[in-house]
Amino acid sequence: MAKFEAKFWGTKEKRGQLAKEVEIVEATTRGEVESKLYARGWLKINGLKVREAKNEPSTDNNMD
């Protein structure tokens, strides 16, 4: 399975405020990402953008 980065506006509540979200999802194809997000409990998903996730986490937070 490949890892995908999903960026979207969403909420887990029926009448909740939409917020910008970023989730890492393991799926076999890009098309499967949305169904995996709904399975995780997201009720509303708007403006979904899917990209392949980077292999290494970013460590650019060092402010020397």
PDBQT receptor file of N, H, CA, C and O in Angstrom, charges set to zero:
ATOM      1  N   MET A   1       0.840  -1.191   0.000  1.00  0.00    +0.000 N 
ATOM      2  CA  MET A   1       0.000   0.000   0.000  1.00  0.00    +0.000 C 
ATOM      3  C   MET A   1       0.881   1.249   0.000  1.00  0.00    +0.000 C 
ATOM      4  O   MET A   1       1.941   1.283   0.625  1.00  0.00    +0.000 OA
ATOM      5  N   ALA A   2       0.427   2.249  -0.700  1.00  0.00    +0.000 N 
ATOM      6  H   ALA A   2      -0.435   2.222  -1.207  1.00  0.00    +0.000 HD
ATOM      7  CA  ALA A   2       1.140   3.520  -0.746  1.00  0.00    +0.000 C 
ATOM      8  C   ALA A   2       0.539   4.484   0.266  1.00  0.00    +0.000 C 
ATOM      9  O   ALA A   2      -0.623   4.352   0.650  1.00  0.00    +0.000 OA
ATOM     10  N   LYS A   3       1.338   5.451   0.691  1.00  0.00    +0.000 N 
ATOM     11  H   LYS A   3       2.282   5.559   0.379  1.00  0.00    +0.000 HD
ATOM     12  CA  LYS A   3       0.839   6.480   1.601  1.00  0.00    +0.000 C 
ATOM     13  C   LYS A   3       0.535   7.735   0.801  1.00  0.00    +0.000 C 
ATOM     14  O   LYS A   3       1.330   8.165  -0.036  1.00  0.00    +0.000 OA
ATOM     15  N   PHE A   4      -0.622   8.314   1.069  1.00  0.00    +0.000 N 
ATOM     16  H   PHE A   4      -1.268   7.965   1.749  1.00  0.00    +0.000 HD
ATOM     17  CA  PHE A   4      -1.048   9.529   0.398  1.00  0.00    +0.000 C 
ATOM     18  C   PHE A   4      -1.327  10.614   1.422  1.00  0.00    +0.000 C 
ATOM     19  O   PHE A   4      -1.783  10.336   2.531  1.00  0.00    +0.000 OA
ATOM     20  N   GLU A   5      -1.047  11.861   1.038  1.00  0.00    +0.000 N 
ATOM     21  H   GLU A   5      -0.676  12.087   0.137  1.00  0.00    +0.000 HD
ATOM     22  CA  GLU A   5      -1.361  13.018   1.867  1.00  0.00    +0.000 C 
ATOM     23  C   GLU A   5      -2.643  13.634   1.318  1.00  0.00    +0.000 C 
ATOM     24  O   GLU A   5      -2.692  14.039   0.156  1.00  0.00    +0.000 OA
ATOM     25  N   ALA A   6      -3.671  13.703   2.146  1.00  0.00    +0.000 N 
ATOM     26  H   ALA A   6      -3.631  13.373   3.089  1.00  0.00    +0.000 HD
ATOM     27  CA  ALA A   6      -4.963  14.256   1.740  1.00  0.00    +0.000 C 
ATOM     28  C   ALA A   6      -5.166  15.609   2.421  1.00  0.00    +0.000 C 
ATOM     29  O   ALA A   6      -5.143  15.703   3.648  1.00  0.00    +0.000 OA
ATOM     30  N   LYS A   7      -5.365  16.662   1.611  1.00  0.00    +0.000 N 
ATOM     31  H   LYS A   7      -5.383  16.586   0.614  1.00  0.00    +0.000 HD
ATOM     32  CA  LYS A   7      -5.659  17.996   2.140  1.00  0.00    +0.000 C 
ATOM     33  C   LYS A   7      -7.095  18.317   1.752  1.00  0.00    +0.000 C 
ATOM     34  O   LYS A   7      -7.495  18.132   0.602  1.00  0.00    +0.000 OA
ATOM     35  N   PHE A   8      -7.869  18.802   2.727  1.00  0.00    +0.000 N 
ATOM     36  H   PHE A   8      -7.544  18.951   3.661  1.00  0.00    +0.000 HD
ATOM     37  CA  PHE A   8      -9.268  19.084   2.458  1.00  0.00    +0.000 C 
ATOM     38  C   PHE A   8      -9.861  19.950   3.556  1.00  0.00    +0.000 C 
ATOM     39  O   PHE A   8      -9.260  20.133   4.615  1.00  0.00    +0.000 OA
ATOM     40  N   TRP A   9     -11.044  20.479   3.291  1.00  0.00    +0.000 N 
ATOM     41  H   TRP A   9     -11.532  20.331   2.431  1.00  0.00    +0.000 HD
ATOM     42  CA  TRP A   9     -11.854  21.166   4.296  1.00  0.00    +0.000 C 
ATOM     43  C   TRP A   9     -12.873  20.144   4.769  1.00  0.00    +0.000 C 
ATOM     44  O   TRP A   9     -13.591  19.569   3.951  1.00  0.00    +0.000 OA
ATOM     45  N   GLY A  10     -12.950  19.906   6.072  1.00  0.00    +0.000 N 
ATOM     46  H   GLY A  10     -12.366  20.373   6.736  1.00  0.00    +0.000 HD
ATOM     47  CA  GLY A  10     -13.870  18.886   6.535  1.00  0.00    +0.000 C 
ATOM     48  C   GLY A  10     -14.269  19.028   7.985  1.00  0.00    +0.000 C 
ATOM     49  O   GLY A  10     -13.729  19.848   8.729  1.00  0.00    +0.000 OA
ATOM     50  N   THR A  11     -15.241  18.196   8.372  1.00  0.00    +0.000 N 
ATOM     51  H   THR A  11     -15.680  17.530   7.768  1.00  0.00    +0.000 HD
ATOM     52  CA  THR A  11     -15.704  18.139   9.748  1.00  0.00    +0.000 C 
ATOM     53  C   THR A  11     -16.159  16.716  10.058  1.00  0.00    +0.000 C 
ATOM     54  O   THR A  11     -16.580  15.974   9.170  1.00  0.00    +0.000 OA
ATOM     55  N   LYS A  12     -16.065  16.351  11.340  1.00  0.00    +0.000 N 
ATOM     56  H   LYS A  12     -15.723  16.953  12.061  1.00  0.00    +0.000 HD
ATOM     57  CA  LYS A  12     -16.540  15.045  11.800  1.00  0.00    +0.000 C 
ATOM     58  C   LYS A  12     -17.894  15.169  12.497  1.00  0.00    +0.000 C 
ATOM     59  O   LYS A  12     -18.434  14.179  12.990  1.00  0.00    +0.000 OA
ATOM     60  N   GLU A  13     -18.442  16.386  12.538  1.00  0.00    +0.000 N 
ATOM     61  H   GLU A  13     -18.004  17.191  12.137  1.00  0.00    +0.000 HD
ATOM     62  CA  GLU A  13     -19.737  16.614  13.181  1.00  0.00    +0.000 C 
ATOM     63  C   GLU A  13     -20.778  16.952  12.119  1.00  0.00    +0.000 C 
ATOM     64  O   GLU A  13     -20.450  17.507  11.071  1.00  0.00    +0.000 OA
ATOM     65  N   LYS A  14     -22.037  16.611  12.398  1.00  0.00    +0.000 N 
ATOM     66  H   LYS A  14     -22.303  16.160  13.250  1.00  0.00    +0.000 HD
ATOM     67  CA  LYS A  14     -23.096  16.810  11.415  1.00  0.00    +0.000 C 
ATOM     68  C   LYS A  14     -23.258  18.275  11.023  1.00  0.00    +0.000 C 
ATOM     69  O   LYS A  14     -23.391  18.583   9.839  1.00  0.00    +0.000 OA
ATOM     70  N   ARG A  15     -23.248  19.173  11.991  1.00  0.00    +0.000 N 
ATOM     71  H   ARG A  15     -23.139  18.922  12.953  1.00  0.00    +0.000 HD
ATOM     72  CA  ARG A  15     -23.387  20.592  11.700  1.00  0.00    +0.000 C 
ATOM     73  C   ARG A  15     -22.154  21.373  12.139  1.00  0.00    +0.000 C 
ATOM     74  O   ARG A  15     -22.253  22.536  12.530  1.00  0.00    +0.000 OA
ATOM     75  N   GLY A  16     -21.007  20.735  12.072  1.00  0.00    +0.000 N 
ATOM     76  H   GLY A  16     -20.926  19.790  11.754  1.00  0.00    +0.000 HD
ATOM     77  CA  GLY A  16     -19.773  21.339  12.547  1.00  0.00    +0.000 C 
ATOM     78  C   GLY A  16     -19.187  22.338  11.568  1.00  0.00    +0.000 C 
ATOM     79  O   GLY A  16     -19.490  22.321  10.375  1.00  0.00    +0.000 OA
ATOM     80  N   GLN A  17     -18.345  23.205  12.098  1.00  0.00    +0.000 N 
ATOM     81  H   GLN A  17     -18.099  23.218  13.068  1.00  0.00    +0.000 HD
ATOM     82  CA  GLN A  17     -17.630  24.187  11.284  1.00  0.00    +0.000 C 
ATOM     83  C   GLN A  17     -16.557  23.469  10.471  1.00  0.00    +0.000 C 
ATOM     84  O   GLN A  17     -15.823  22.638  11.006  1.00  0.00    +0.000 OA
ATOM     85  N   LEU A  18     -16.464  23.786   9.188  1.00  0.00    +0.000 N 
ATOM     86  H   LEU A  18     -17.060  24.462   8.753  1.00  0.00    +0.000 HD
ATOM     87  CA  LEU A  18     -15.430  23.194   8.353  1.00  0.00    +0.000 C 
ATOM     88  C   LEU A  18     -14.071  23.780   8.720  1.00  0.00    +0.000 C 
ATOM     89  O   LEU A  18     -13.946  24.982   8.957  1.00  0.00    +0.000 OA
ATOM     90  N   ALA A  19     -13.067  22.931   8.765  1.00  0.00    +0.000 N 
ATOM     91  H   ALA A  19     -13.169  21.955   8.573  1.00  0.00    +0.000 HD
ATOM     92  CA  ALA A  19     -11.708  23.357   9.079  1.00  0.00    +0.000 C 
ATOM     93  C   ALA A  19     -10.756  22.712   8.077  1.00  0.00    +0.000 C 
ATOM     94  O   ALA A  19     -11.032  21.636   7.547  1.00  0.00    +0.000 OA
ATOM     95  N   LYS A  20      -9.640  23.379   7.826  1.00  0.00    +0.000 N 
ATOM     96  H   LYS A  20      -9.415  24.253   8.257  1.00  0.00    +0.000 HD
ATOM     97  CA  LYS A  20      -8.640  22.835   6.913  1.00  0.00    +0.000 C 
ATOM     98  C   LYS A  20      -7.935  21.671   7.600  1.00  0.00    +0.000 C 
ATOM     99  O   LYS A  20      -7.477  21.803   8.735  1.00  0.00    +0.000 OA
ATOM    100  N   GLU A  21      -7.849  20.551   6.926  1.00  0.00    +0.000 N 
ATOM    101  H   GLU A  21      -8.222  20.445   6.004  1.00  0.00    +0.000 HD
ATOM    102  CA  GLU A  21      -7.287  19.337   7.507  1.00  0.00    +0.000 C 
ATOM    103  C   GLU A  21      -6.237  18.737   6.581  1.00  0.00    +0.000 C 
ATOM    104  O   GLU A  21      -6.298  18.912   5.364  1.00  0.00    +0.000 OA
ATOM    105  N   VAL A  22      -5.282  18.034   7.162  1.00  0.00    +0.000 N 
ATOM    106  H   VAL A  22      -5.232  17.892   8.150  1.00  0.00    +0.000 HD
ATOM    107  CA  VAL A  22      -4.285  17.266   6.418  1.00  0.00    +0.000 C 
ATOM    108  C   VAL A  22      -4.172  15.914   7.099  1.00  0.00    +0.000 C 
ATOM    109  O   VAL A  22      -3.912  15.841   8.300  1.00  0.00    +0.000 OA
ATOM    110  N   GLU A  23      -4.364  14.844   6.340  1.00  0.00    +0.000 N 
ATOM    111  H   GLU A  23      -4.575  14.904   5.364  1.00  0.00    +0.000 HD
ATOM    112  CA  GLU A  23      -4.274  13.489   6.900  1.00  0.00    +0.000 C 
ATOM    113  C   GLU A  23      -3.405  12.629   6.003  1.00  0.00    +0.000 C 
ATOM    114  O   GLU A  23      -3.401  12.795   4.783  1.00  0.00    +0.000 OA
ATOM    115  N   ILE A  24      -2.676  11.718   6.607  1.00  0.00    +0.000 N 
ATOM    116  H   ILE A  24      -2.679  11.584   7.598  1.00  0.00    +0.000 HD
ATOM    117  CA  ILE A  24      -1.905  10.720   5.870  1.00  0.00    +0.000 C 
ATOM    118  C   ILE A  24      -2.745   9.444   5.840  1.00  0.00    +0.000 C 
ATOM    119  O   ILE A  24      -3.187   8.952   6.877  1.00  0.00    +0.000 OA
ATOM    120  N   VAL A  25      -2.955   8.919   4.631  1.00  0.00    +0.000 N 
ATOM    121  H   VAL A  25      -2.595   9.320   3.788  1.00  0.00    +0.000 HD
ATOM    122  CA  VAL A  25      -3.826   7.758   4.450  1.00  0.00    +0.000 C 
ATOM    123  C   VAL A  25      -3.072   6.681   3.677  1.00  0.00    +0.000 C 
ATOM    124  O   VAL A  25      -2.409   6.974   2.682  1.00  0.00    +0.000 OA
ATOM    125  N   GLU A  26      -3.174   5.435   4.138  1.00  0.00    +0.000 N 
ATOM    126  H   GLU A  26      -3.712   5.197   4.946  1.00  0.00    +0.000 HD
ATOM    127  CA  GLU A  26      -2.620   4.307   3.394  1.00  0.00    +0.000 C 
ATOM    128  C   GLU A  26      -3.715   3.735   2.517  1.00  0.00    +0.000 C 
ATOM    129  O   GLU A  26      -4.770   3.336   3.009  1.00  0.00    +0.000 OA
ATOM    130  N   ALA A  27      -3.461   3.694   1.203  1.00  0.00    +0.000 N 
ATOM    131  H   ALA A  27      -2.604   4.017   0.804  1.00  0.00    +0.000 HD
ATOM    132  CA  ALA A  27      -4.447   3.175   0.260  1.00  0.00    +0.000 C 
ATOM    133  C   ALA A  27      -3.722   2.584  -0.946  1.00  0.00    +0.000 C 
ATOM    134  O   ALA A  27      -2.548   2.873  -1.179  1.00  0.00    +0.000 OA
ATOM    135  N   THR A  28      -4.425   1.762  -1.702  1.00  0.00    +0.000 N 
ATOM    136  H   THR A  28      -5.378   1.527  -1.513  1.00  0.00    +0.000 HD
ATOM    137  CA  THR A  28      -3.805   1.156  -2.880  1.00  0.00    +0.000 C 
ATOM    138  C   THR A  28      -3.823   2.121  -4.066  1.00  0.00    +0.000 C 
ATOM    139  O   THR A  28      -2.902   2.104  -4.883  1.00  0.00    +0.000 OA
ATOM    140  N   THR A  29      -4.862   2.965  -4.174  1.00  0.00    +0.000 N 
ATOM    141  H   THR A  29      -5.610   2.979  -3.511  1.00  0.00    +0.000 HD
ATOM    142  CA  THR A  29      -4.953   3.938  -5.258  1.00  0.00    +0.000 C 
ATOM    143  C   THR A  29      -5.395   5.286  -4.709  1.00  0.00    +0.000 C 
ATOM    144  O   THR A  29      -5.884   5.372  -3.583  1.00  0.00    +0.000 OA
ATOM    145  N   ARG A  30      -5.222   6.346  -5.510  1.00  0.00    +0.000 N 
ATOM    146  H   ARG A  30      -4.825   6.276  -6.425  1.00  0.00    +0.000 HD
ATOM    147  CA  ARG A  30      -5.670   7.676  -5.108  1.00  0.00    +0.000 C 
ATOM    148  C   ARG A  30      -7.188   7.729  -4.940  1.00  0.00    +0.000 C 
ATOM    149  O   ARG A  30      -7.692   8.428  -4.061  1.00  0.00    +0.000 OA
ATOM    150  N   GLY A  31      -7.908   6.998  -5.772  1.00  0.00    +0.000 N 
ATOM    151  H   GLY A  31      -7.499   6.430  -6.486  1.00  0.00    +0.000 HD
ATOM    152  CA  GLY A  31      -9.367   7.001  -5.715  1.00  0.00    +0.000 C 
ATOM    153  C   GLY A  31      -9.931   6.406  -4.434  1.00  0.00    +0.000 C 
ATOM    154  O   GLY A  31     -11.068   6.693  -4.062  1.00  0.00    +0.000 OA
ATOM    155  N   GLU A  32      -9.161   5.601  -3.778  1.00  0.00    +0.000 N 
ATOM    156  H   GLU A  32      -8.237   5.368  -4.081  1.00  0.00    +0.000 HD
ATOM    157  CA  GLU A  32      -9.602   4.938  -2.554  1.00  0.00    +0.000 C 
ATOM    158  C   GLU A  32      -9.460   5.839  -1.318  1.00  0.00    +0.000 C 
ATOM    159  O   GLU A  32     -10.025   5.538  -0.267  1.00  0.00    +0.000 OA
ATOM    160  N   VAL A  33      -8.715   6.933  -1.438  1.00  0.00    +0.000 N 
ATOM    161  H   VAL A  33      -8.256   7.178  -2.292  1.00  0.00    +0.000 HD
ATOM    162  CA  VAL A  33      -8.417   7.807  -0.296  1.00  0.00    +0.000 C 
ATOM    163  C   VAL A  33      -9.689   8.399   0.301  1.00  0.00    +0.000 C 
ATOM    164  O   VAL A  33      -9.845   8.416   1.522  1.00  0.00    +0.000 OA
ATOM    165  N   GLU A  34     -10.601   8.886  -0.543  1.00  0.00    +0.000 N 
ATOM    166  H   GLU A  34     -10.473   8.872  -1.535  1.00  0.00    +0.000 HD
ATOM    167  CA  GLU A  34     -11.826   9.508  -0.025  1.00  0.00    +0.000 C 
ATOM    168  C   GLU A  34     -12.659   8.523   0.784  1.00  0.00    +0.000 C 
ATOM    169  O   GLU A  34     -13.170   8.881   1.845  1.00  0.00    +0.000 OA
ATOM    170  N   SER A  35     -12.805   7.304   0.312  1.00  0.00    +0.000 N 
ATOM    171  H   SER A  35     -12.390   7.013  -0.550  1.00  0.00    +0.000 HD
ATOM    172  CA  SER A  35     -13.587   6.318   1.060  1.00  0.00    +0.000 C 
ATOM    173  C   SER A  35     -12.909   5.963   2.385  1.00  0.00    +0.000 C 
ATOM    174  O   SER A  35     -13.593   5.694   3.373  1.00  0.00    +0.000 OA
ATOM    175  N   LYS A  36     -11.580   5.960   2.418  1.00  0.00    +0.000 N 
ATOM    176  H   LYS A  36     -11.025   6.178   1.616  1.00  0.00    +0.000 HD
ATOM    177  CA  LYS A  36     -10.859   5.699   3.673  1.00  0.00    +0.000 C 
ATOM    178  C   LYS A  36     -11.089   6.832   4.670  1.00  0.00    +0.000 C 
ATOM    179  O   LYS A  36     -11.204   6.583   5.870  1.00  0.00    +0.000 OA
ATOM    180  N   LEU A  37     -11.158   8.086   4.183  1.00  0.00    +0.000 N 
ATOM    181  H   LEU A  37     -11.065   8.289   3.208  1.00  0.00    +0.000 HD
ATOM    182  CA  LEU A  37     -11.425   9.223   5.070  1.00  0.00    +0.000 C 
ATOM    183  C   LEU A  37     -12.826   9.126   5.665  1.00  0.00    +0.000 C 
ATOM    184  O   LEU A  37     -13.012   9.375   6.856  1.00  0.00    +0.000 OA
ATOM    185  N   TYR A  38     -13.817   8.764   4.841  1.00  0.00    +0.000 N 
ATOM    186  H   TYR A  38     -13.666   8.561   3.874  1.00  0.00    +0.000 HD
ATOM    187  CA  TYR A  38     -15.178   8.584   5.370  1.00  0.00    +0.000 C 
ATOM    188  C   TYR A  38     -15.208   7.460   6.401  1.00  0.00    +0.000 C 
ATOM    189  O   TYR A  38     -15.950   7.546   7.380  1.00  0.00    +0.000 OA
ATOM    190  N   ALA A  39     -14.415   6.410   6.199  1.00  0.00    +0.000 N 
ATOM    191  H   ALA A  39     -13.813   6.341   5.403  1.00  0.00    +0.000 HD
ATOM    192  CA  ALA A  39     -14.356   5.299   7.155  1.00  0.00    +0.000 C 
ATOM    193  C   ALA A  39     -13.714   5.738   8.478  1.00  0.00    +0.000 C 
ATOM    194  O   ALA A  39     -13.986   5.145   9.522  1.00  0.00    +0.000 OA
ATOM    195  N   ARG A  40     -12.866   6.771   8.440  1.00  0.00    +0.000 N 
ATOM    196  H   ARG A  40     -12.645   7.253   7.592  1.00  0.00    +0.000 HD
ATOM    197  CA  ARG A  40     -12.243   7.302   9.660  1.00  0.00    +0.000 C 
ATOM    198  C   ARG A  40     -13.175   8.227  10.433  1.00  0.00    +0.000 C 
ATOM    199  O   ARG A  40     -12.818   8.698  11.513  1.00  0.00    +0.000 OA
ATOM    200  N   GLY A  41     -14.366   8.494   9.895  1.00  0.00    +0.000 N 
ATOM    201  H   GLY A  41     -14.656   8.112   9.017  1.00  0.00    +0.000 HD
ATOM    202  CA  GLY A  41     -15.324   9.292  10.643  1.00  0.00    +0.000 C 
ATOM    203  C   GLY A  41     -15.589  10.680  10.099  1.00  0.00    +0.000 C 
ATOM    204  O   GLY A  41     -16.367  11.425  10.694  1.00  0.00    +0.000 OA
ATOM    205  N   TRP A  42     -14.968  11.058   8.986  1.00  0.00    +0.000 N 
ATOM    206  H   TRP A  42     -14.336  10.452   8.503  1.00  0.00    +0.000 HD
ATOM    207  CA  TRP A  42     -15.229  12.369   8.399  1.00  0.00    +0.000 C 
ATOM    208  C   TRP A  42     -16.597  12.359   7.738  1.00  0.00    +0.000 C 
ATOM    209  O   TRP A  42     -16.880  11.489   6.914  1.00  0.00    +0.000 OA
ATOM    210  N   LEU A  43     -17.458  13.324   8.093  1.00  0.00    +0.000 N 
ATOM    211  H   LEU A  43     -17.229  14.030   8.762  1.00  0.00    +0.000 HD
ATOM    212  CA  LEU A  43     -18.802  13.388   7.520  1.00  0.00    +0.000 C 
ATOM    213  C   LEU A  43     -18.862  14.292   6.294  1.00  0.00    +0.000 C 
ATOM    214  O   LEU A  43     -19.604  14.014   5.352  1.00  0.00    +0.000 OA
ATOM    215  N   LYS A  44     -18.089  15.363   6.304  1.00  0.00    +0.000 N 
ATOM    216  H   LYS A  44     -17.486  15.588   7.069  1.00  0.00    +0.000 HD
ATOM    217  CA  LYS A  44     -18.060  16.290   5.166  1.00  0.00    +0.000 C 
ATOM    218  C   LYS A  44     -16.622  16.442   4.707  1.00  0.00    +0.000 C 
ATOM    219  O   LYS A  44     -15.722  16.664   5.517  1.00  0.00    +0.000 OA
ATOM    220  N   ILE A  45     -16.411  16.322   3.396  1.00  0.00    +0.000 N 
ATOM    221  H   ILE A  45     -17.142  16.141   2.738  1.00  0.00    +0.000 HD
ATOM    222  CA  ILE A  45     -15.086  16.491   2.802  1.00  0.00    +0.000 C 
ATOM    223  C   ILE A  45     -15.257  17.362   1.567  1.00  0.00    +0.000 C 
ATOM    224  O   ILE A  45     -15.932  16.971   0.615  1.00  0.00    +0.000 OA
ATOM    225  N   ASN A  46     -14.645  18.542   1.582  1.00  0.00    +0.000 N 
ATOM    226  H   ASN A  46     -14.097  18.859   2.355  1.00  0.00    +0.000 HD
ATOM    227  CA  ASN A  46     -14.729  19.459   0.453  1.00  0.00    +0.000 C 
ATOM    228  C   ASN A  46     -13.333  19.808  -0.039  1.00  0.00    +0.000 C 
ATOM    229  O   ASN A  46     -12.404  19.949   0.757  1.00  0.00    +0.000 OA
ATOM    230  N   GLY A  47     -13.186  19.946  -1.352  1.00  0.00    +0.000 N 
ATOM    231  H   GLY A  47     -13.940  19.832  -1.999  1.00  0.00    +0.000 HD
ATOM    232  CA  GLY A  47     -11.915  20.378  -1.932  1.00  0.00    +0.000 C 
ATOM    233  C   GLY A  47     -10.772  19.411  -1.701  1.00  0.00    +0.000 C 
ATOM    234  O   GLY A  47      -9.657  19.833  -1.394  1.00  0.00    +0.000 OA
ATOM    235  N   LEU A  48     -11.031  18.128  -1.841  1.00  0.00    +0.000 N 
ATOM    236  H   LEU A  48     -11.937  17.786  -2.090  1.00  0.00    +0.000 HD
ATOM    237  CA  LEU A  48     -10.019  17.104  -1.564  1.00  0.00    +0.000 C 
ATOM    238  C   LEU A  48      -8.889  17.156  -2.590  1.00  0.00    +0.000 C 
ATOM    239  O   LEU A  48      -9.128  17.128  -3.797  1.00  0.00    +0.000 OA
ATOM    240  N   LYS A  49      -7.649  17.233  -2.089  1.00  0.00    +0.000 N 
ATOM    241  H   LYS A  49      -7.455  17.256  -1.109  1.00  0.00    +0.000 HD
ATOM    242  CA  LYS A  49      -6.454  17.162  -2.928  1.00  0.00    +0.000 C 
ATOM    243  C   LYS A  49      -5.597  16.017  -2.392  1.00  0.00    +0.000 C 
ATOM    244  O   LYS A  49      -5.309  15.957  -1.197  1.00  0.00    +0.000 OA
ATOM    245  N   VAL A  50      -5.193  15.117  -3.275  1.00  0.00    +0.000 N 
ATOM    246  H   VAL A  50      -5.427  15.166  -4.247  1.00  0.00    +0.000 HD
ATOM    247  CA  VAL A  50      -4.443  13.934  -2.862  1.00  0.00    +0.000 C 
ATOM    248  C   VAL A  50      -3.079  13.947  -3.538  1.00  0.00    +0.000 C 
ATOM    249  O   VAL A  50      -2.977  14.108  -4.754  1.00  0.00    +0.000 OA
ATOM    250  N   ARG A  51      -2.032  13.774  -2.733  1.00  0.00    +0.000 N 
ATOM    251  H   ARG A  51      -2.116  13.643  -1.745  1.00  0.00    +0.000 HD
ATOM    252  CA  ARG A  51      -0.659  13.673  -3.235  1.00  0.00    +0.000 C 
ATOM    253  C   ARG A  51       0.023  12.499  -2.573  1.00  0.00    +0.000 C 
ATOM    254  O   ARG A  51      -0.392  12.054  -1.503  1.00  0.00    +0.000 OA
ATOM    255  N   GLU A  52       1.070  11.993  -3.208  1.00  0.00    +0.000 N 
ATOM    256  H   GLU A  52       1.407  12.354  -4.077  1.00  0.00    +0.000 HD
ATOM    257  CA  GLU A  52       1.863  10.945  -2.565  1.00  0.00    +0.000 C 
ATOM    258  C   GLU A  52       2.594  11.560  -1.381  1.00  0.00    +0.000 C 
ATOM    259  O   GLU A  52       3.164  12.644  -1.498  1.00  0.00    +0.000 OA
ATOM    260  N   ALA A  53       2.580  10.882  -0.255  1.00  0.00    +0.000 N 
ATOM    261  H   ALA A  53       2.116  10.001  -0.160  1.00  0.00    +0.000 HD
ATOM    262  CA  ALA A  53       3.226  11.386   0.959  1.00  0.00    +0.000 C 
ATOM    263  C   ALA A  53       4.735  11.259   0.833  1.00  0.00    +0.000 C 
ATOM    264  O   ALA A  53       5.244  10.335   0.199  1.00  0.00    +0.000 OA
ATOM    265  N   LYS A  54       5.443  12.201   1.445  1.00  0.00    +0.000 N 
ATOM    266  H   LYS A  54       5.030  12.952   1.960  1.00  0.00    +0.000 HD
ATOM    267  CA  LYS A  54       6.902  12.141   1.469  1.00  0.00    +0.000 C 
ATOM    268  C   LYS A  54       7.326  11.031   2.409  1.00  0.00    +0.000 C 
ATOM    269  O   LYS A  54       6.649  10.759   3.400  1.00  0.00    +0.000 OA
ATOM    270  N   ASN A  55       8.432  10.395   2.106  1.00  0.00    +0.000 N 
ATOM    271  H   ASN A  55       8.982  10.616   1.300  1.00  0.00    +0.000 HD
ATOM    272  CA  ASN A  55       8.907   9.272   2.916  1.00  0.00    +0.000 C 
ATOM    273  C   ASN A  55       9.431   9.706   4.273  1.00  0.00    +0.000 C 
ATOM    274  O   ASN A  55       9.248   9.004   5.268  1.00  0.00    +0.000 OA
ATOM    275  N   GLU A  56      10.086  10.866   4.316  1.00  0.00    +0.000 N 
ATOM    276  H   GLU A  56      10.235  11.436   3.508  1.00  0.00    +0.000 HD
ATOM    277  CA  GLU A  56      10.694  11.310   5.574  1.00  0.00    +0.000 C 
ATOM    278  C   GLU A  56       9.918  12.478   6.158  1.00  0.00    +0.000 C 
ATOM    279  O   GLU A  56       9.498  13.366   5.416  1.00  0.00    +0.000 OA
ATOM    280  N   PRO A  57       9.719  12.501   7.462  1.00  0.00    +0.000 N 
ATOM    281  CA  PRO A  57       9.062  13.665   8.081  1.00  0.00    +0.000 C 
ATOM    282  C   PRO A  57       9.977  14.883   8.016  1.00  0.00    +0.000 C 
ATOM    283  O   PRO A  57      11.201  14.753   8.037  1.00  0.00    +0.000 OA
ATOM    284  N   SER A  58       9.386  16.041   7.938  1.00  0.00    +0.000 N 
ATOM    285  H   SER A  58       8.392  16.147   7.922  1.00  0.00    +0.000 HD
ATOM    286  CA  SER A  58      10.162  17.274   7.836  1.00  0.00    +0.000 C 
ATOM    287  C   SER A  58      10.817  17.597   9.176  1.00  0.00    +0.000 C 
ATOM    288  O   SER A  58      10.176  17.543  10.226  1.00  0.00    +0.000 OA
ATOM    289  N   THR A  59      12.109  17.935   9.120  1.00  0.00    +0.000 N 
ATOM    290  H   THR A  59      12.630  17.979   8.267  1.00  0.00    +0.000 HD
ATOM    291  CA  THR A  59      12.843  18.308  10.340  1.00  0.00    +0.000 C 
ATOM    292  C   THR A  59      13.427  19.708  10.174  1.00  0.00    +0.000 C 
ATOM    293  O   THR A  59      14.506  19.995  10.693  1.00  0.00    +0.000 OA
ATOM    294  N   ASP A  60      12.725  20.577   9.459  1.00  0.00    +0.000 N 
ATOM    295  H   ASP A  60      11.848  20.344   9.038  1.00  0.00    +0.000 HD
ATOM    296  CA  ASP A  60      13.203  21.931   9.211  1.00  0.00    +0.000 C 
ATOM    297  C   ASP A  60      12.810  22.899  10.306  1.00  0.00    +0.000 C 
ATOM    298  O   ASP A  60      12.817  24.109  10.081  1.00  0.00    +0.000 OA
ATOM    299  N   ASN A  61      12.467  22.407  11.487  1.00  0.00    +0.000 N 
ATOM    300  H   ASN A  61      12.461  21.424  11.671  1.00  0.00    +0.000 HD
ATOM    301  CA  ASN A  61      12.025  23.272  12.575  1.00  0.00    +0.000 C 
ATOM    302  C   ASN A  61      13.186  23.799  13.405  1.00  0.00    +0.000 C 
ATOM    303  O   ASN A  61      12.962  24.498  14.393  1.00  0.00    +0.000 OA
ATOM    304  N   ASN A  62      14.397  23.487  13.037  1.00  0.00    +0.000 N 
ATOM    305  H   ASN A  62      14.580  22.918  12.235  1.00  0.00    +0.000 HD
ATOM    306  CA  ASN A  62      15.556  23.962  13.810  1.00  0.00    +0.000 C 
ATOM    307  C   ASN A  62      15.791  25.431  13.519  1.00  0.00    +0.000 C 
ATOM    308  O   ASN A  62      16.118  25.808  12.394  1.00  0.00    +0.000 OA
ATOM    309  N   MET A  63      15.621  26.264  14.549  1.00  0.00    +0.000 N 
ATOM    310  H   MET A  63      15.356  25.957  15.463  1.00  0.00    +0.000 HD
ATOM    311  CA  MET A  63      15.802  27.701  14.402  1.00  0.00    +0.000 C 
ATOM    312  C   MET A  63      17.047  28.107  15.178  1.00  0.00    +0.000 C 
ATOM    313  O   MET A  63      16.949  28.701  16.251  1.00  0.00    +0.000 OA
ATOM    314  N   ASP A  64      18.220  27.785  14.636  1.00  0.00    +0.000 N 
ATOM    315  H   ASP A  64      18.300  27.301  13.764  1.00  0.00    +0.000 HD
ATOM    316  CA  ASP A  64      19.484  28.101  15.337  1.00  0.00    +0.000 C 
ATOM    317  C   ASP A  64      19.861  29.537  15.143  1.00  0.00    +0.000 C 
ATOM    318  O   ASP A  64      20.888  29.981  15.658  1.00  0.00    +0.000 OA
TER     319      ASP A  64
